[in-house]
Amino acid sequence: MKRYRNGEIWDFEHEVAVATNRPVILGLDGGTTSTVCICMPIMPFSEALPDPLPVLARAVAGCSNHNSVGETAARETLEQVMADALSKSGSNRSAVRAVCLAVSGVNHPTDQHRILTWLRDIFPSQVKLYVRNDAVAALASGTMGKLHGCVLIAGTGTIAYGFTEDGREARAAGAGPVLGDWGSGYGIAALALTAVIRAHDGRGPHTMLTSTILQTLGLSSADELIGWTYADPSWARIAALVPVVVSCAEAGDEVANKILKEAVQELALSVKAVVQRLGLCGADGKNYFPLVMVGGVLEANQRWDIGKEVMNFISKDYPGALPIRPKVEPAVGAALLALNEFMKECVQEAYRR
């Protein structure tokens, strides 16, 4: 089978001869926009990770979500980005000990099996392979590779994902805008656009969103907004209007404020659903658990701070929730997850001998 790197066929049998023999791990974060691969060395088992982390190489490629680009293109992207990371680190596939691929579109065991089959064609049988949803890498980026707690992602889309220490997992939202990812950047902006049309028709209250959005988009009337929306209804393009909604809310617009308050409630409800299903809060609801918060919607620094409001909402019911803003990117989280799982399996194998 043909494999690709930089658009050209990549022959694994003739990799760079000067590659070192140091064992490495690969962590991949694959989304609908880009795929990032981190190459790190195997580090001695220790409770404390080195600071800074010894990242050997970082490579970036395009989309690897098979639901978006198809299986062939997704596989080629994954092979390209791994090849680039290994090449940059002066290593090769024979040095790889573990790979964690966290990619959007992994929503079912059949998705995991399909991608594991791809990876198994690439790496020797002794390489440990882990395939997860990209939300898991985001969680691991905040917990430094440990799968415990809950992550809330709110960017263009949104999802809440959680793990218990004994391996149980649960998710909420993450079904895309058609099925109601309200609270996401797309959801917030879509409600704002709807409010403008309703106000224009006389079906809704007057709102500052009308003049502000039209000025931002360079449009002269709400009628033109319809054409703008459907000319390219991509999720990210719509979601880019979130700062406009926030600025209107800060200026006192009631409609914009209502949209953001509803978004806060939806995001908090997603977290609560995961926490309740997994019992992360304990029987009395007060147990500590990490809550990793990721995504542009939650990172706003304006006075109307969506992330802060979400945390306030959650803390009322779960005072033990500890908000964490990751200091490393999700691909590093995936690499740390691969490292932790690899070391755990090594310990287990040593006990069996």
C-alpha positions as CSV (number, residue, x, y, z in Angstrom):
1,M,0.0,0.0,0.0
2,K,1.2,3.5,-0.8
3,R,2.1,5.8,2.1
4,Y,2.7,9.6,1.7
5,R,4.8,12.3,3.2
6,N,4.8,15.9,1.8
7,G,2.6,14.7,-1.1
8,E,5.1,12.0,-2.2
9,I,5.2,8.3,-1.7
10,W,6.9,7.4,1.6
11,D,8.8,4.1,1.6
12,F,9.1,2.9,5.2
13,E,11.8,0.4,4.1
14,H,14.2,3.2,3.2
15,E,13.8,5.6,6.1
16,V,16.5,7.9,7.2
17,A,19.6,5.7,8.0
18,V,21.0,8.2,10.5
19,A,18.0,7.9,12.8
20,T,18.9,7.3,16.4
21,N,17.8,4.3,18.4
22,R,16.4,6.1,21.4
23,P,12.9,4.9,22.1
24,V,10.2,7.5,21.4
25,I,6.4,7.9,21.7
26,L,4.0,9.8,19.4
27,G,1.0,11.8,20.4
28,L,-1.5,13.0,17.8
29,D,-4.3,15.4,18.1
30,G,-6.5,15.2,15.0
31,G,-9.3,17.7,14.3
32,T,-11.4,18.9,11.4
33,T,-8.9,21.7,10.7
34,S,-5.5,20.3,11.4
35,T,-3.6,17.3,12.8
36,V,-0.6,17.8,15.2
37,C,1.9,15.1,16.0
38,I,4.4,15.4,18.9
39,C,7.4,13.1,19.2
40,M,8.8,12.7,22.8
41,P,11.4,10.4,24.3
42,I,10.5,7.6,26.7
43,M,11.2,9.1,30.1
44,P,12.0,7.2,33.3
45,F,9.0,6.4,35.4
46,S,8.5,9.2,37.9
47,E,5.7,11.0,39.7
48,A,7.1,14.4,38.6
49,L,7.4,15.1,34.9
50,P,10.4,17.3,33.8
51,D,9.7,21.0,33.1
52,P,9.8,21.8,30.3
53,L,8.8,18.6,28.7
54,P,11.4,17.2,26.3
55,V,9.5,17.5,23.0
56,L,11.8,16.2,20.2
57,A,9.7,17.4,17.3
58,R,6.3,18.8,16.3
59,A,4.6,18.4,12.9
60,V,1.4,19.7,11.5
61,A,-0.8,18.4,8.7
62,G,-4.4,18.8,7.5
63,C,-7.7,17.3,8.6
64,S,-7.6,13.6,9.7
65,N,-11.3,13.2,10.6
66,H,-12.5,10.4,8.3
67,N,-16.0,11.7,8.5
68,S,-14.9,14.9,6.9
69,V,-12.3,13.9,4.3
70,G,-12.9,10.2,3.8
71,E,-10.8,7.2,5.0
72,T,-8.1,7.4,2.3
73,A,-7.3,11.1,2.8
74,A,-7.4,10.7,6.6
75,R,-5.0,7.8,6.6
76,E,-2.6,9.7,4.3
77,T,-2.7,12.7,6.6
78,L,-1.9,10.6,9.6
79,E,1.0,8.8,7.9
80,Q,2.4,12.1,6.6
81,V,2.3,13.9,10.0
82,M,3.9,11.0,11.8
83,A,6.6,10.6,9.2
84,D,7.4,14.4,9.4
85,A,7.6,14.3,13.2
86,L,9.9,11.3,13.2
87,S,12.1,12.8,10.5
88,K,12.4,16.1,12.4
89,S,13.4,14.2,15.5
90,G,16.0,12.2,13.7
91,S,14.2,9.0,14.5
92,N,12.3,6.4,12.6
93,R,9.4,4.0,13.1
94,S,11.6,1.3,14.6
95,A,12.2,3.6,17.6
96,V,8.5,4.1,18.3
97,R,7.2,2.3,21.4
98,A,3.7,3.8,21.7
99,V,1.3,5.9,19.8
100,C,-1.8,7.7,21.0
101,L,-4.0,9.1,18.3
102,A,-6.8,11.3,19.6
103,V,-9.0,12.3,16.7
104,S,-12.4,13.9,16.1
105,G,-14.9,11.5,14.6
106,V,-14.0,8.6,16.9
107,N,-17.4,8.1,18.4
108,H,-17.8,4.4,18.4
109,P,-15.7,1.2,18.9
110,T,-15.9,0.6,15.1
111,D,-14.2,3.9,14.6
112,Q,-11.4,2.9,17.0
113,H,-11.0,-0.5,15.3
114,R,-10.8,1.0,11.8
115,I,-8.0,3.4,12.8
116,L,-6.2,0.8,14.9
117,T,-6.1,-1.3,11.8
118,W,-4.5,1.6,9.8
119,L,-1.9,2.1,12.5
120,R,-1.1,-1.6,12.8
121,D,-0.2,-1.7,9.1
122,I,2.4,1.0,9.7
123,F,4.1,0.0,13.0
124,P,5.6,-3.3,14.2
125,S,3.3,-5.5,16.3
126,Q,5.1,-4.7,19.6
127,V,4.2,-1.0,19.4
128,K,1.5,0.0,21.8
129,L,-1.4,1.7,20.0
130,Y,-4.2,3.8,21.6
131,V,-7.0,5.5,19.7
132,R,-9.3,8.0,21.4
133,N,-11.7,10.9,20.7
134,D,-9.9,14.2,20.5
135,A,-11.6,15.3,23.7
136,V,-9.5,12.7,25.6
137,A,-6.3,14.5,24.4
138,A,-7.7,17.8,25.7
139,L,-8.4,16.2,29.1
140,A,-4.9,14.7,29.2
141,S,-3.4,18.1,28.4
142,G,-4.8,19.4,31.6
143,T,-4.1,16.4,33.8
144,M,-0.7,15.7,32.3
145,G,-1.6,12.4,30.8
146,K,-3.9,11.0,33.6
147,L,-7.4,9.9,32.6
148,H,-9.4,11.2,35.5
149,G,-11.9,14.0,35.7
150,C,-13.9,15.9,33.1
151,V,-13.0,18.1,30.2
152,L,-15.3,20.7,28.7
153,I,-14.4,21.9,25.2
154,A,-16.2,24.9,23.8
155,G,-14.8,26.2,20.6
156,T,-16.5,26.0,17.2
157,G,-18.3,22.9,18.6
158,T,-18.6,21.6,22.2
159,I,-18.3,18.4,24.1
160,A,-18.0,17.3,27.7
161,Y,-16.0,14.0,28.3
162,G,-15.1,12.4,31.6
163,F,-13.2,9.4,33.1
164,T,-13.1,7.7,36.5
165,E,-10.0,6.3,37.9
166,D,-11.2,2.8,37.3
167,G,-11.7,3.4,33.6
168,R,-15.4,4.2,33.2
169,E,-16.1,7.0,30.8
170,A,-19.1,9.2,29.6
171,R,-19.7,12.0,27.3
172,A,-22.4,14.7,26.7
173,A,-23.0,16.9,23.6
174,G,-20.5,16.7,20.8
175,A,-23.2,15.7,18.3
176,G,-22.7,18.7,16.0
177,P,-24.9,21.8,15.5
178,V,-27.7,20.0,13.8
179,L,-28.3,17.9,16.9
180,G,-27.9,20.8,19.2
181,D,-24.4,21.6,20.4
182,W,-25.8,24.8,22.0
183,G,-23.2,26.6,24.0
184,S,-20.6,26.2,21.3
185,G,-19.3,29.1,19.3
186,Y,-21.5,28.0,16.4
187,G,-24.5,27.7,18.7
188,I,-24.0,31.2,20.1
189,A,-23.4,32.9,16.8
190,A,-26.3,31.0,15.1
191,L,-28.7,32.2,17.8
192,A,-27.4,35.8,17.3
193,L,-28.0,35.6,13.5
194,T,-31.5,34.2,14.2
195,A,-32.2,37.1,16.6
196,V,-31.2,39.6,13.9
197,I,-33.6,38.0,11.4
198,R,-36.4,37.8,14.0
199,A,-36.0,41.5,14.9
200,H,-36.0,42.4,11.2
201,D,-39.2,40.5,10.6
202,G,-40.9,42.0,13.7
203,R,-41.0,38.6,15.4
204,G,-38.5,39.4,18.0
205,P,-37.2,42.4,20.1
206,H,-34.9,45.1,18.7
207,T,-31.3,44.2,19.3
208,M,-27.9,45.9,19.0
209,L,-26.8,42.7,17.3
210,T,-28.3,43.9,14.1
211,S,-26.2,46.9,13.5
212,T,-23.1,45.4,15.0
213,I,-23.2,42.2,13.0
214,L,-24.1,44.0,9.8
215,Q,-21.2,46.5,10.3
216,T,-18.8,43.6,11.1
217,L,-19.7,41.7,7.9
218,G,-19.9,44.8,5.7
219,L,-23.6,44.4,4.9
220,S,-26.2,47.1,4.5
221,S,-29.4,45.3,5.6
222,A,-30.6,42.2,7.4
223,D,-31.9,40.8,4.1
224,E,-28.3,40.5,2.9
225,L,-27.5,38.5,6.0
226,I,-29.4,35.5,4.5
227,G,-27.3,35.4,1.4
228,W,-24.1,35.8,3.5
229,T,-25.0,32.9,5.8
230,Y,-25.9,30.4,3.1
231,A,-23.1,31.4,0.7
232,D,-20.7,29.5,3.0
233,P,-22.5,28.0,6.1
234,S,-19.2,26.5,7.5
235,W,-19.3,26.1,11.2
236,A,-16.1,28.0,11.9
237,R,-17.2,31.0,9.7
238,I,-20.4,31.3,11.7
239,A,-18.7,30.8,15.1
240,A,-16.2,33.7,14.3
241,L,-19.1,36.1,15.3
242,V,-18.9,35.1,19.0
243,P,-16.8,38.2,19.9
244,V,-19.5,40.4,18.4
245,V,-22.2,38.8,20.6
246,V,-20.0,39.2,23.7
247,S,-19.3,42.9,22.9
248,C,-23.1,43.5,22.5
249,A,-23.8,41.8,25.8
250,E,-21.2,43.9,27.6
251,A,-22.8,47.0,26.1
252,G,-26.1,46.0,27.8
253,D,-28.0,44.4,25.0
254,E,-30.7,42.2,26.5
255,V,-30.9,39.7,23.6
256,A,-27.1,39.2,23.5
257,N,-27.0,38.7,27.2
258,K,-29.8,36.1,27.1
259,I,-28.0,34.2,24.4
260,L,-24.8,34.0,26.5
261,K,-26.7,33.1,29.7
262,E,-28.3,30.2,27.8
263,A,-24.9,29.1,26.5
264,V,-23.5,29.1,30.0
265,Q,-26.4,26.9,31.2
266,E,-26.0,24.5,28.3
267,L,-22.3,24.1,28.8
268,A,-22.7,23.6,32.5
269,L,-25.4,21.0,31.9
270,S,-23.1,19.0,29.7
271,V,-20.5,18.9,32.5
272,K,-23.1,18.0,35.1
273,A,-24.5,15.2,32.9
274,V,-21.0,13.6,32.7
275,V,-20.3,14.2,36.4
276,Q,-23.5,12.6,37.5
277,R,-23.2,9.6,35.3
278,L,-19.7,8.8,36.5
279,G,-20.2,9.9,40.1
280,L,-17.1,12.1,39.9
281,C,-18.4,14.3,42.7
282,G,-18.9,11.5,45.2
283,A,-22.0,10.6,47.1
284,D,-22.3,14.0,48.8
285,G,-21.5,15.9,45.7
286,K,-18.4,17.5,47.2
287,N,-15.5,15.2,46.1
288,Y,-12.6,16.8,44.3
289,F,-12.3,16.2,40.5
290,P,-10.3,18.1,37.8
291,L,-12.4,20.0,35.3
292,V,-10.2,20.9,32.3
293,M,-11.6,23.8,30.3
294,V,-10.5,24.2,26.6
295,G,-11.6,26.2,23.7
296,G,-11.9,29.8,22.5
297,V,-15.4,30.3,23.9
298,L,-14.1,29.6,27.4
299,E,-10.9,31.7,27.0
300,A,-12.5,35.1,26.6
301,N,-10.9,37.8,28.7
302,Q,-13.7,40.3,28.4
303,R,-15.8,41.4,31.3
304,W,-18.5,38.9,30.1
305,D,-16.3,35.9,30.8
306,I,-18.2,32.8,29.6
307,G,-15.7,30.3,31.2
308,K,-15.9,32.0,34.6
309,E,-19.7,32.0,34.5
310,V,-19.8,28.3,33.5
311,M,-17.5,27.5,36.5
312,N,-19.7,29.6,38.8
313,F,-22.7,27.7,37.7
314,I,-21.0,24.3,38.2
315,S,-19.5,25.1,41.5
316,K,-22.9,25.7,43.1
317,D,-23.7,22.0,42.8
318,Y,-20.1,20.6,42.7
319,P,-17.8,22.7,45.0
320,G,-15.1,20.1,44.5
321,A,-14.7,20.9,40.8
322,L,-11.2,22.2,40.2
323,P,-10.9,24.3,37.0
324,I,-7.7,23.6,35.0
325,R,-6.5,25.6,32.0
326,P,-4.0,23.4,30.2
327,K,-0.4,24.6,29.9
328,V,0.4,22.3,27.0
329,E,-1.4,21.6,23.7
330,P,-3.7,18.5,23.3
331,A,-1.1,16.6,21.1
332,V,1.3,16.8,24.1
333,G,-1.5,15.5,26.2
334,A,-1.9,12.6,23.8
335,A,1.8,11.9,24.0
336,L,1.7,11.9,27.8
337,L,-1.3,9.6,27.7
338,A,0.7,7.2,25.5
339,L,3.6,7.4,27.9
340,N,1.5,6.6,30.9
341,E,-0.3,3.7,29.3
342,F,3.0,2.3,28.0
343,M,4.7,2.5,31.4
344,K,1.6,0.9,33.0
345,E,1.7,-2.0,30.6
346,C,5.4,-2.4,31.1
347,V,4.9,-2.7,34.9
348,Q,2.1,-5.2,34.4
349,E,4.3,-7.3,32.1
350,A,7.1,-7.2,34.6
351,Y,4.8,-8.6,37.3
352,R,3.7,-11.4,35.1
353,R,7.2,-12.7,34.5
